[in-house]
Amino acid sequence: MANKPKPIKYDETHSINVSVTNKDEIKNLSDVNITQFKMVGKTFQTHFDDTIVTCFGPKADGSCILRIQGKPKGSTHRVTGHVEINLKSHHDLNKILQSNLFYDGVASLKLAHFVGYVGESHVINEIKKGTLFDKLFLKTRSGKAPLVNKELILKKGNNDNKKVPHPLYGKSFDPEKMIALQNKKGQGIDLICKVEPTPPPPDWVTFEIKTVMKDKYGANSTPTGGKASEIQKDYIKNIEMHSFIARELFNEGRNDYRLMESQLDILTDIEKNLNKTNMAGYKLTVAINNKFDVVGNNKYKDFYILEELIK
């Protein structure tokens, strides 16, 4: 079923109602024209490679379904979203399907798969650039959110309160030892990455990445991503489970986790000392605007906010 339609401009004076839908709606279409073409629109072109749009329709009632497929830059996954457009007699479908304004408007519809993978791609690209550690904030129970790699955190001791470095203080990520342990359905571990130098531990960090998308954020607000599930909180068990399944399928000739030999080597290193001393687990909330860009406010220069995964 489609969500509530939203008016989206396709030129300076005309708009059309568009709503998020799903692939099942395509099954209800019959005897329709199917057209495929390259995506236009600055927002999509900025964040996605090789984006293709397939138009199914129009139906008897004038509506069409658009299937949008693209690969977020920095990611190996192709993602798919579906939207329904309600055409009136005066609408020019070809003009709409070639409009930059139209697709920049579609970007703000919160296509769930696109939003999630874009957040993950932002994190991966920051790691590759060596800049993520300078942008990570740690959400604490006191409400304060110090920069992980630049500020001390408040730790309450038995006798007094004292500030101590975060366990990741002074470390950096190794972009050559990074793995997304996810199957073709997107199930699994969002990201595991080696940290240096060690000792002291942890040697590895795993992230459950939750992406929030809004047009605007409050000046001093703290975006809250979706809650981590119980299995995500038990991140050691979760890694063990997906690592086992990934290897079993790989050995059977079914590479559902799309792992290369080099990534299997990384997985072997992770498995050697998989415990909560050597592996730290965090939920990482990434907040983006309706153009898929990471933004910030007075409190956070960039919305990359860590919370410990606690079972």
Protein Blocks (a to p, Z undefined) as FASTA:
>chain_A
ZZddddddfbfkbccddddddfklmmmpghiacdddddedjklmmmpghiacddedddfk
opacdddddddehiabdcdddddddddfklcfklmmmcfklmmmmmmnopaklmmmmmmm
mmmmmmmnopmmmmcccddfkopacdfklpccddddfkbccddddfkgoiacdfklccdd
ddfkopacfbacdddddddddfbdcddddddddfbdcfkbccddddddfklmmmmlmmmm
mmmmmmmmmmnopafkopafklmmmmmmmmmmgcfklpccddddddddfkopacddfklm
bacddddddZZ
